[in-house]
């Protein structure tokens, strides 16, 4: 009979090979007769014991979650191979995993509409089938190593602006739309349906939901990524999204601890300052993180934020006072802590090796996207061997990481057939319809009659979707004349709204509507389902039940109480 450790490793192996739920070509589900483990953790097995038996190299590898170039695990273009060698000294994602004994990897994509894409033009995403084939290959590479430990494979799938996989998979409306809908059961069901699709293509970590609480004024950088500005309402929304994702077998990650919502600076380019006192931080920023902890969240992401009330001048992602004393000590969080990307400006004040060591010493467990994988790995390994980074400290982090992998293995695998299926589509439609808000105007009947002309400020894609939906709802869409429906999109808080449109619709935060004239609506999202729901309201086929989750100067939460 295999030893307990051997049984654990075998079950982890089987889990990883089955996790993507796809065949070798990535186009279908695994053999329905195939059997996998119910749980990756043999009763009584101690993940600390397994962590304690790993070599220094294997331990350090578990701390790292880099990116890699290429859309398959072991065959990449010459350009991707050259980029991988520059970043990590190996040619393919599979080679990188093997060289560094990696514990995780992040899939990324670049989008001009994504404020978090930065200058990194890496992309691993083409289609669900391609991602499924890629994740299977990545897991096989990890399982070929002596430790035979599966990977955490994550991506930023917040929905709304920050969405890495956009085609062939459910697209929920942005988080702020869920805040406007105010229906926790709907939130949990939608994120569970979306999580099932992520799990089916081999992803087991989502760097979502965003737990930041917005300020009450425009100008912040988080926008519709947040569920709102009232921590008492944001907290249960965050917890519902966490429960939904994790019920589907995807570890949720709440971010950006201890809260990025009250800042106006983008942490990708410089270090934002949290100037509020400790009482304000505890009452206005921390409740969603506490609710996520109570919901059993898998990971908390530390933010590159200067928390003046706790450790002035030091990014929270590198602060033991924030991560060890506050998060671990005061908030009693005992799960995995992952840094925000280490290739962001606030983390690059140190070299990659030094930043890696400092981040682990501060209380992080996983280092996300180090700017040089080879330098980060060497820095950590040298620090372990010199004693600067105590081995027991590394074992503690790896124990938490292995415990998370075991939790994920206990959730039955998802079949590829759920991808782009009815559950996800229905959940997305329901959430979008529940969010639409009339801030000024009629509460029943058609808001537009006769020909309709759609204009857009920063929302060309949404414009096309709305025009398509309006035609489907029976409206006549024209390019000149008619009733103007003006869409105000992302990053357009200072748009000129001095001239009145028939209807003005905010697709991101609705603050801009405070200076607008005429009929005013908010969708909080420019997704296709949101535009479909908007069309139904405009032509009078549906009412608008939402309430704005952020205050808009001079306007009620809804005109339709």
N, C-alpha and C positions, 0 to 999 in steps of 0.2 A: 504493500500500500504506500502511495507517495507520502512524503513528509508534509506537515502543514504548510511549510514554506513552498514546497514544490506544487502543492495543490493550489496555493494562491497564485503562483506564477502561471500555471496552466490555465486557470480561470481568467486571469487578466489577459493572457494571450488570446484565448477564445473570444473574449469580449471585444478586443480591438479588431480582430479579423471580421467580426460580425457587425461591428458598430455602424459601418456605413450602409449596411443593408443593400449592397449592390453586388453585381457580378463583376468579373474582371474587366469587362468593357465599360462598366460604370453606367449602364443603361437600364438595369432592371434590379429587381429585388433578389436577395439571396434565396437559395433553395428553401422553400417553405418547410421542408422536412428537416432542415438542419437544426440541431439542438445546441444551445449555448448555455452557459451557467446562469442560474437565477441571480446569484450574487458573486462578485469577484472576491469577496472576503470570506474565507473559511471561518466558521464560528470559532471564536477564541483567538484568531490570528491577530497579532499585534503589528501594525505597520511600522512602529518604531524599531522592532526587531529586524525587519527587512531593511529599513534605512540604515541601521547600524552595521549591516553586513556589506554595504556597498563600498567600493573603493572611493578614494578622494575624487578621482576623475568622474566616476559615475554620479557621485553626490553633486558635484559642481554642475554637471550637465543638467540635472533635474531642476536647477534654479533658473535655467535660461529658456526664454521663449522668443527667439528671433524670427525674422522674416527670411524668405529665400526667394530667389528669382526662378520662374519657370512654372508652367501649367501642368506638368507631370512630375512624378517623383524622381525618375531616373533618366529621362531624356529631355534635354532642354536645348534651346537655340544657342548658337555660338556667343551671341551677345549676353544671354542669361548666364551662360557658363563663365564668361569673363567677369561679369558682375559678381557672381557667387564667389569666384576665386579671390576677387578684391575684398569682398566682405568677410569671407570665412576661410579662404584657403582650400576650398573644395568646389567641384564643378556643378554638382546637382543637389537638389534638396535632400535626396536620400544620402548622398555622400556627407553632407553637412551633419545630418542627424547622427550618422555613424561616427564621424570624427569627434564630435563633442558629446556623445552619449546624451543627446538632448531629451529633456522631459516634456517639451512643448514646442509648438510652432504657431505662428499667426498667419492667416491668409489675408491678403490685402488687395485693394484695388484703388485706382486713382480716378477721381471725378472732379471736373471743374466746378461742380455744384457743391462739393463736399468741403466744408471749412476745415476739416481735420486731415485732409490729404497731404497738405504741405507740399514739399518739393520731391517727396518720395514717389517715383513713377513705377514702383514695383506693382505687378498685378499677378494674381494667381487665379482669377475668377473669369470664366467665360460662360458657363452654364451649370445647372445642377448636376448633370451627368458627368461633366468634366471634373467638378469639385469632388464628386463621389469617388471617381477613379483616382484622383490625386490623393485624397485622404486615405484611401485603402493602401496606396503605395507608400505613403508616409508611415502608416502604422506598421506595415511589413518591414520597412527599414528599421524601425525602432525595435521590433520584435526579433530581428536577426542578431541583435547585440546580446552579449552574455547575460545581462540582467533581465532581458526580455520584459521590459516594462513598457506599456503603451504610452502614447503621447496624449497630452492635452492639446487639442487642435481648436483654436479660437478664431474669432473674427469680430469686427465691430458691426453688429447688425442691430442698430437702435431703431431702425425704420425712420422715415422722414429724411432729413438731410444726410445723416450719417448711416449709410446703408451700403455694404460692400457687395451684396448679391442682389441684383435688381431684376434680373430677367428669369422667367420660368419658375418663380417661387413667390409665395404670398408676400404682398407688400402692405403691411399694416399702416394706418395713418400715424403721424408723429405722436410722441408722448403727450404733448399739450392737448391734442384732440381727445385722448382718454381722460385727461383732467376735466375737459369741458363736458364730456359725456357723464362723468361722475358715477359710473356703474361698475363696482368692483368685480362683480361676477362676469361682466362682459370683458373687463380687462384681463382677468385671469384666463378666461376661455380663449381669448384672442392670442395671448402670448403662449398658451399651451399649444394651440394649433400651429403657430409659427415655429415654436420650438421643436415640434414633431418633424417639421420639414427640415430644419437644420440638422437634427439628429439623424435623419434618414440619409443625408448626404455626407455624414461622417464628422460633423462638427460636434464637439462636446463642451465647448465654452463659448458663451456670448458675452462680449464686453458691453453689456446692457443689463438692466435699464439705467438711465441717467437718474441719479438720486439728488441732483442739485435743485435747490429751491430758488426760484427767481426773485430778484428784487421787485419792488413795486413800480419802478420807473424803467422806461426804455433805455437801451444803450448797453445791455449786457451781451455777452458772447454766446451764451448757451441757447437762448431763444426757445424754439418749440421742441428742443430736445428734452426739456423739463416738463413735468406734469403740472406745474403751476407755481404760484407764489405763496400759498398758504400751507405751511408745514404740516398742519393738522390734516389737510386733505391730500397733500403729496405723499405723506408717509404710507397710508394704506394703499394708495395706487402703486407705489414702488413694491410693497410687499406682495400685492396681487400679481404683478408682473413676474416677480421672483418665483412665486409658487407655480405659476403657469409654465415658465421655462423649465424649471427643475422637475416638474411632474413628467415632462417629455424626455428627460434624460440629458438636458443641457444645463451646465452650471452657469448660473447668473453671476454677473459682476456689477456691483453698484459703484458708481463713480460720481464725482471725483472728490474723495475724502480729503478734508472735512467739509467741502462744499464750494463749488465754483459759481454758484448762481448770483452772488452779490458782487461780482467783479465785472469790470468793463474792459479788462485786458485779456488778450488771448494767450494762454500759456504755451501755445506752440512757438510763439515768437519772443516772449519775454515773461518775466515772473510777475504774475498778478499779486496784489496785496489784499489780504482780508483785514480790513481795519476795524471791524466790529469788536466790541469787548467780549470777554468769555461768556457772559450771560447771554448776549445776543447770539453768539455762535451756537450755544447749547439749545436755545429755544427756536432759532430760525433756520439753522442749517443741519443740525445733527439728527432730528427726529426721523427722517427717512432712512438714515443709516441704521439707527436703532431698530426700526421696524423691519428692515431687511435682515438684520441679525436675528431677530425673533422668528423670521420666516425661514431661517436656515440657509441664508445665502451662501453660495460656494466661495465667492471671492469678493474682496473689497479692493478697489483701485485707489492707490494714493495719488493725490494731485500735486502738480508742481505749483504750489501756492504758498505765499509768504503769510503765515498766520501770526500776525503781530501780537495777539494776546497770549500766545503760547511760546513761540520760538522765533522771534523777529529776525528776518534776514535769511533764514534757512528754509528752503523749499520743504513743504510737508513730506514730500516723497523721500527726503533725506533726513528727517527729523525724528530722533528717538522720543522726544517729548510728545510729538503728535502721534506717532504710530505705536510706540511701546507704552508710553504712560497713558495717553488718552484712549486710543483705539483698543489696545489689548487690556490695559489696566482699568480705566474708568468705565469703558463701554462693555468690557468683558467679551470682546470678540475673539474667538479662538480658531477661526478658519484661515484660509489662505489670503495673503495680502500680495497684490501685484502692483508694480509701479505703473504709472502712465509711461508712454513711450520714452525711452532714454535717448532717443535722437531728437528730442525737442530742446529748444534753446536753454531753458533753465537747468537742464541736466547736463548740458555740455560745458558747464564752467569747469568741470574736471575732465580729465582724459577718460576713455571708456573703461579702463581697468580700475582706476581709482573710484569712478562713479559706481561701478558694480559693487565694490567692497563696501563703500559707504552706505549704499542702499540696503544691503543685507544687514549690516550692523545696525541700521536705524530701525529695522523691523519688517522689511519686505521679505517675501518668500520667493517670488518670481520676478525676474528682470525682463521687462518687455522691450523688444526691439532695440537692443544696444547698438550704437552706431558702428561699432566694429566688434563682430562676434569673437574673432580670434583674440583681440585685446582684452575683452571682458572676461573670457574664459581664463586666459593666462593670469590676469589680475586676481581673480578669485582663487585659482589654484595656488598661486604663489603666496597669497595671504593665508590660506589654510596651512600650507607647509611651514610658513614662518611662525604661525601662531597668532598673527594679528587678527585673523578671522577664526575663532575657535571652532574646531571640528564639531563640537557638540551643538553649537549654534546652527551650523549647516544641517546637521542631522535633525534638529527641531523643524526646520523649514521643510526638509524633504519628507519628514513624517507627515506633516500636514498635507503636502502635495499628494502623497500616496493614499492618505485617507480619503481625499477628495476623489481620486481615481476609483477607489473602491466603492464610494457612494454612487458614482455614475454607473458603475458596472452592475449595480443592483436594479437598475431600471431596465425593463425589457426593451430590446432594440426596436427601432422604428423601421418599417418597410418603405422602400423607395417609392412605392405607389402612392404614398400620402402627399408627395411633392406636387404642388400646384393643384391640390385636390379640393373638393367641395368644403371640407371643414375650415380650411384656412381662408378660402374666398368668402364664405359666409360670415366668418368672424370679422374679417376686415371690413366687409360691407356694413355690418351691424355697428361696428365702432365708429366708422365714418359718418353714418347717418345720425347716430346719437349725439355727435359732437357739433353739428351745424348750429350756429347761434345767430339770431337776429338781434343786433344791438340797437337798431333803429329801423322801423318799418312795420309792415303788416305781418300779422301772425298767422294768417290763413289765406288761401287763395293764391293766385299767381302774382309774383313780384315783377314779372316782365310779361308784356303782351306784344303781339306783332313781331316784326323782325328784330333779331338780337345781334348786336355786334360786341365781340369780346376783345378787350385790349389787355395788355399785360405790362407790368413793370417788374422785370426780373423773374418772369414766370412763363417763358415761352412754351415749355413742355406742358405745363398745366393748362395753358390756353388751348392747345390742340386737343387735350383730353376733354376739356369742358365743351368745346365746340362739338366734338364727336358725341358726347353725352346729351347735349341739348338737341341735336338732330334726332338721336334715338328716342328722346322724350317728346318729339313732335314739334319742336320749335324751328322756326326759319332762321338760319344763321347767315348774316351778311357781313361784308367787309366795309361797307360804307352806310352811313345813316343808321336807322334803327335805334333801339334802346341800348345804351352802352353798359356792359357789365365789365367793370375794371378790376382786374386782379392785381393785388399788390403783393409782391413775392418777397423772397428772402433777401435780407440785407437792404431793404428799402424803407427803413424807418423814417428817412427824411424825404420821401417822395413828395412831389408837389401835388397836393390834392385840393388846390384852391378852386379849381373848376369842378363842378358837380357832375358826377356820372349818374346814370339811372340807378345803378347798384355798385357799390364798392365792396370788395371782398378781400379780407386779410388772410393770407395763406401761411403766415408765420405767426409771431406774436401780434395781437390785435391793437397794440398801443397806437399805431399809426392812425387808427380810425378816429381817435380823439379830435383830429383836425379836419376830418372829412365831412362832406355834405351828402344829403340824400339818404337813400336806403343803405344800411350798413350791415354786412354779414361777416362772419368769421368761420373758416374751416380748420385753421390751425395746422394745415397740412396741404401740400400740393400733390398728393398721391392721386392715382387714377380713381380709386374708390371714393376719395373725397370729392373729386370733381363730378363723379356720377351722382353722389348724394346731393351735392350743391345744385346740379341741374334739376333734380326732382323737386327741390324746394323752390327754385326759381319759377318753374312752370306750374306750381301749385299741386303737384302730385304727392308731396310730403310736407310735414311741418318741420320746424327747426327746434328740437327739444334741448339744445345745449345751453350752457351758462359759461361765460368766459371765466377761466380759472386764474386770470390776472386782472387787476383793476385797470380800466381805461378811463382816462380823465373825461368827465362830463357825460359819461354813458353808464347805463345800468348793466348788471351782469347779463341780463336778457331783457328784451322788450316784451317778451311773451311769458309772463309769470303764470 
